[in-house]
């Protein structure tokens, strides 16, 4: 078993060293740039820097995800990895802070900076001095927060690089002749790998991961029954996240359908999420609609075609509506009136009495031809 995995793990650890070193170097340069986006330089130049940084964050997130997937495959036969957490030299709170930033919070704030700098540039062309001053205050506030966050990432990648390099020096001296030395190498490899990428998987109790900077929110993860469309807007209250997990599992086990599509819940720390008026407090979620077509059950985030209007489609969605209400108290379920009508006719013909019990929360709302909008009570 050792020889099957140690080469892969060794390769990933070395790749992780290069990744950490590269991130550290880039972040130092980035910190210098951010500290100059304070209004003293040209707005257009600052706007270009913000755009460049957004591209960097997107690239970093993709690298992290790819690296994590490879490492998870390499260590899948070692369920006792949790015990290695105590050997990680990078402090746990630093790991969590850093992963929180890379998983969307940073990106959201940069998008806000991107927008306000662009707006300030337009206002400058129009000569609206008072509004420009207000915009400049907002820019300075956002930049100050970003500088603090980059410093967290700099500390994290710096400490991580040192941990990995120390491990590499030991590994180069290590003889793999004895069983004891091979086990020691495997253990150290896994510790280094965990510290690099796998830590966020170890530190979560289930697919709804607690966020370090907002203990009332959890991050919903993709699974065999859930497909997350937007990683930076999948944060919500534990009640809502657990509801989605349980309801999706129930439908998947009963119908063998494709994963439930989850689009928007809330941002990492909540707050406005354009173009939505809601989705600010971690209690709202947009979910795909189940359909039956070509002898198969699916979940889609798209308007229903005519051939989707059938009893099997209505039945699976009715079961979904019922199980949602059985697992958690809901305020309402928004859906298009045409779908509500189809479900109601089906239920009144097939299960008299159920509509009065479970149909009252269904409400028509414009713009909901392609998804459910669920709100839980708090």
C-alpha positions in Angstrom: 0.0 0.0 0.0 2.9 2.4 0.9 4.6 2.0 -2.5 1.2 2.6 -4.3 0.8 6.0 -2.7 4.1 7.5 -1.5 5.3 8.6 -5.0 2.1 10.5 -5.6 2.2 12.1 -2.1 5.9 12.9 -2.5 5.1 14.6 -5.8 2.2 16.6 -4.4 4.3 17.8 -1.4 7.0 19.1 -3.7 4.4 20.8 -5.8 3.0 22.3 -2.7 6.4 23.7 -1.7 6.6 25.5 -5.1 3.0 26.7 -4.8 3.6 28.1 -1.3 6.8 29.8 -2.4 5.2 31.3 -5.4 2.1 32.5 -3.5 4.3 34.1 -0.8 6.4 36.0 -3.4 3.3 37.2 -5.3 1.5 38.3 -2.1 4.4 40.4 -1.0 4.3 42.3 -4.3 0.5 42.5 -4.1 0.6 44.0 -0.6 2.9 46.8 -2.0 0.4 47.4 -4.8 -2.6 47.5 -2.5 -1.0 50.0 -0.1 -0.8 52.4 -3.1 -4.5 52.1 -4.1 -5.5 54.8 -1.7 -6.6 57.6 -4.0 -3.2 59.2 -4.6 -2.7 57.4 -7.8 -4.8 57.7 -10.9 -8.2 56.0 -10.6 -7.9 54.3 -13.9 -4.6 52.8 -12.9 -6.0 51.6 -9.6 -8.9 50.0 -11.5 -6.5 48.1 -13.7 -4.7 46.8 -10.6 -7.9 45.7 -9.1 -8.9 43.8 -12.3 -5.4 42.2 -12.4 -5.8 41.1 -8.7 -9.3 39.6 -9.4 -7.7 37.4 -12.1 -5.0 36.3 -9.6 -7.6 35.3 -7.0 -9.6 33.2 -9.5 -6.4 31.5 -10.6 -5.4 30.7 -7.0 -8.8 29.2 -6.3 -8.6 26.9 -9.3 -5.0 25.8 -8.3 -6.1 25.1 -4.8 -9.1 23.0 -5.9 -7.0 21.0 -8.4 -4.3 20.4 -5.9 -6.8 19.3 -3.3 -8.5 16.8 -5.6 -5.2 15.2 -6.5 -4.1 14.9 -2.8 -7.5 13.6 -1.7 -7.2 10.8 -4.3 -3.7 10.0 -3.0 -4.7 9.7 0.6 -8.2 8.2 0.4 -7.0 5.0 2.0 -5.9 6.7 5.2 -9.0 7.7 7.2 -6.9 8.3 10.4 -5.6 11.5 8.9 -7.4 13.6 11.6 -4.8 12.6 14.2 -2.1 14.2 12.1 -3.7 17.6 12.6 -1.8 18.1 15.8 1.6 17.9 14.0 0.8 20.8 11.6 3.2 23.6 12.4 1.1 26.3 10.7 -1.4 27.4 13.5 -4.9 26.1 12.9 -6.5 29.6 13.1 -4.1 30.8 10.4 -5.0 27.9 8.1 -8.7 28.6 8.6 -8.3 32.3 8.0 -6.4 31.7 4.8 -8.7 29.2 3.4 -11.7 31.5 4.2 -10.0 34.3 2.2 -9.2 32.1 -0.8 -12.7 30.5 -0.8 -14.5 33.7 -1.7 -14.4 36.5 0.9 -11.4 38.1 -0.7 -12.9 37.8 -4.1 -16.2 39.4 -3.0 -14.4 42.4 -1.5 -12.3 42.9 -4.5 -15.3 42.9 -6.8 -16.7 45.7 -4.6 -13.4 47.6 -5.0 -13.5 46.9 -8.7 -17.0 48.4 -8.9 -16.5 51.5 -6.8 -13.2 52.5 -8.6 -15.0 52.2 -11.9 -17.8 54.3 -10.6 -15.4 56.9 -9.2 -13.7 57.2 -12.6 -17.1 57.9 -14.3 -18.0 60.5 -11.6 -14.7 62.2 -12.2 -15.4 62.6 -15.9 -18.8 64.1 -15.0 -17.2 66.5 -12.5 -19.3 65.4 -9.5 -16.9 66.4 -6.8 -19.0 65.6 -3.6 -19.9 62.1 -4.8 -16.2 61.5 -5.8 -15.2 62.2 -2.2 -17.7 59.7 -0.9 -16.5 57.1 -3.3 -12.9 57.8 -2.2 -13.8 57.1 1.4 -15.4 53.8 0.5 -12.3 52.9 -1.6 -10.0 53.7 1.3 -12.1 51.6 3.7 -12.2 48.5 1.4 -8.5 48.8 0.7 -7.6 49.0 4.4 -9.5 45.7 4.9 -7.8 44.1 1.9 -4.4 45.0 3.2 -5.1 43.3 6.5 -6.3 40.2 4.7 -3.2 40.1 2.4 -1.0 40.3 5.5 -2.8 37.2 6.9 -2.1 35.4 3.6 1.5 36.5 3.7 2.0 35.1 7.2 0.3 31.9 6.3 2.2 31.2 3.1 5.5 32.2 4.7 5.0 29.8 7.7 3.8 27.1 5.3 6.8 27.4 3.0 9.1 27.1 6.0 7.3 23.9 7.2 7.4 22.3 3.8 11.1 23.2 3.2 12.0 21.8 6.6 10.2 18.6 5.7 11.9 18.4 2.4 15.4 18.6 4.0 14.5 15.7 6.3 13.0 13.7 3.5 16.2 14.0 1.4 18.3 12.5 4.2 15.8 9.7 4.9 16.5 6.1 4.0 13.5 4.0 3.0 15.1 0.6 3.6 13.3 -0.3 6.7 9.5 -0.6 7.4 9.9 2.0 10.2 11.6 4.5 7.9 9.0 4.1 5.2 6.2 4.6 7.8 8.0 7.7 9.1 8.3 9.1 5.6 4.6 8.4 4.9 3.6 10.1 8.1 5.7 13.2 7.4 4.5 13.3 3.8 0.9 13.3 4.9 1.5 16.0 7.5 3.1 18.2 4.9 0.3 17.5 2.5 -2.4 18.1 5.1 -0.8 21.4 6.1 -0.8 22.5 2.5 -4.1 21.6 1.1 -6.0 19.0 3.0 -6.4 20.9 6.3 -9.8 22.4 5.4 -11.1 18.9 4.7 -9.9 17.6 8.0 -11.2 20.5 10.0 -14.8 20.2 8.8 -17.2 17.8 10.6 -19.3 17.2 7.5 -20.2 18.8 4.2 -21.3 22.0 5.9 -18.1 23.6 7.1 -18.1 26.2 9.9 -16.5 29.4 8.8 -13.9 31.0 11.1 -14.9 34.6 10.7 -18.7 34.1 11.1 -19.6 31.3 13.4 -23.2 31.6 12.6 -22.6 30.7 8.9 -21.6 27.4 7.3 -20.2 26.7 3.9 -22.2 24.1 1.9 -20.0 21.7 -0.1 -20.7 19.8 -3.2 -21.4 16.1 -2.6 -23.0 13.1 -4.4 -26.4 14.7 -4.0 -25.5 18.4 -4.2 -23.9 20.4 -6.9 -22.7 23.9 -6.0 -22.7 26.4 -8.9 -21.0 29.3 -7.1 -18.4 28.6 -4.5 -18.3 32.2 -3.1 -22.1 32.4 -2.5 -22.8 29.0 -0.8 -22.7 30.2 2.9 -25.7 30.0 5.1 -27.2 29.3 8.5 -26.7 25.7 9.8 -30.4 25.1 9.7 -30.6 25.9 6.0 -27.4 24.0 5.0 -28.4 20.9 6.9 -31.9 21.1 5.3 -30.4 21.1 1.8 -28.1 18.2 2.7 -30.9 16.0 4.1 -33.5 16.9 1.5 -31.1 16.3 -1.4 -30.1 12.9 0.1 -33.7 11.8 0.5 -34.6 12.6 -3.1 -31.4 11.0 -4.4 -32.0 7.8 -2.4 -35.7 7.6 -3.5 -35.4 8.5 -7.2 -31.7 8.1 -8.0 -31.8 11.6 -9.6 -28.9 13.8 -10.5 -27.4 16.1 -7.8 -29.6 19.0 -6.5 -28.2 22.2 -8.0 -27.5 25.0 -5.5 -26.9 28.4 -6.9 -27.0 31.3 -4.4 -27.3 31.3 -0.6 -25.3 34.2 0.8 -21.7 35.6 0.7 -19.2 34.5 3.3 -20.3 37.1 5.8 -23.7 37.9 4.4 -24.7 41.3 3.2 -26.0 42.5 -0.2 -25.8 40.0 -3.1 -26.8 41.7 -6.3 -29.1 41.3 -8.2 -31.0 39.7 -5.3 -32.9 41.8 -2.8 -32.8 38.8 -0.3 -29.9 36.3 0.2 -28.3 38.6 2.8 -28.7 36.6 6.0 -28.0 33.0 5.1 -31.6 31.9 5.2 -32.5 32.0 1.5 -31.4 29.6 -1.2 -32.0 29.1 -4.9 -32.4 25.5 -5.9 -32.8 23.7 -9.2 -36.1 22.0 -10.2 -36.5 18.2 -10.7 -37.7 16.9 -14.0 -38.5 13.5 -15.6 -37.5 13.1 -19.2 -36.4 10.2 -21.4 -37.1 7.8 -18.5 -34.7 9.6 -16.2 -35.0 12.0 -13.3 -32.7 15.1 -13.4 -32.3 18.4 -11.6 -31.9 21.5 -13.8 -31.6 25.2 -13.2 -33.5 26.1 -16.3 -37.1 26.7 -17.3 -39.2 23.6 -17.9 -39.9 22.5 -21.5 -43.4 21.2 -22.4 -42.4 17.6 -22.3 -41.3 18.1 -18.7 -44.9 18.8 -17.7 -45.8 15.2 -16.6 -46.9 13.3 -13.5 -43.4 12.0 -12.7 -42.0 15.6 -12.7 -44.8 16.8 -10.4 -44.5 13.8 -8.1 -40.7 14.2 -7.5 -41.0 18.0 -6.9 -44.0 17.4 -4.6 -41.9 14.9 -2.5 -39.2 17.5 -2.4 -41.6 20.2 -1.3 -42.9 18.0 1.5 -39.6 16.8 2.7 -38.3 20.4 2.9 -41.2 21.2 5.3 -40.7 18.1 7.3 -37.0 18.8 8.0 -37.2 22.5 8.8 -39.7 25.3 9.4 -40.0 27.4 6.2 -41.3 30.9 5.6 -42.2 30.3 1.9 -41.3 28.5 -1.3 -41.2 30.7 -4.4 -41.9 29.1 -7.8 -43.5 30.0 -11.1 -47.3 29.9 -11.1 -47.4 27.5 -14.1 -45.5 24.9 -12.1 -47.5 25.5 -9.0 -50.7 24.9 -11.0 -49.3 21.6 -12.5 -48.2 20.3 -9.1 -51.6 21.3 -7.4 -53.7 19.5 -10.1 -51.6 16.4 -9.8 -51.7 16.4 -5.9 -55.4 17.0 -5.7 -56.0 14.0 -8.0 -53.5 11.6 -6.5 -53.3 12.5 -2.8 -56.4 14.5 -1.7 -55.7 16.4 1.5 -51.9 16.8 1.1 -52.2 20.1 -0.7 -53.9 21.7 2.3 -51.0 20.5 4.5 -48.0 21.2 2.4 -49.1 23.5 -0.5 -49.8 26.7 1.4 -46.2 27.9 1.4 -45.9 27.7 -2.4 -46.1 31.2 -3.9 -45.7 32.6 -7.4 -42.9 35.0 -7.9 -41.7 36.5 -11.2 -38.3 35.3 -12.3 -38.7 31.8 -10.8 -39.3 29.7 -14.0 -35.9 28.0 -13.6 -35.6 27.5 -9.8 -37.1 27.2 -6.3 -36.4 30.0 -3.8 -36.6 28.6 -0.3 -36.5 30.7 2.9 -36.2 29.0 6.4 -37.6 30.5 9.5 -35.1 31.7 12.2 
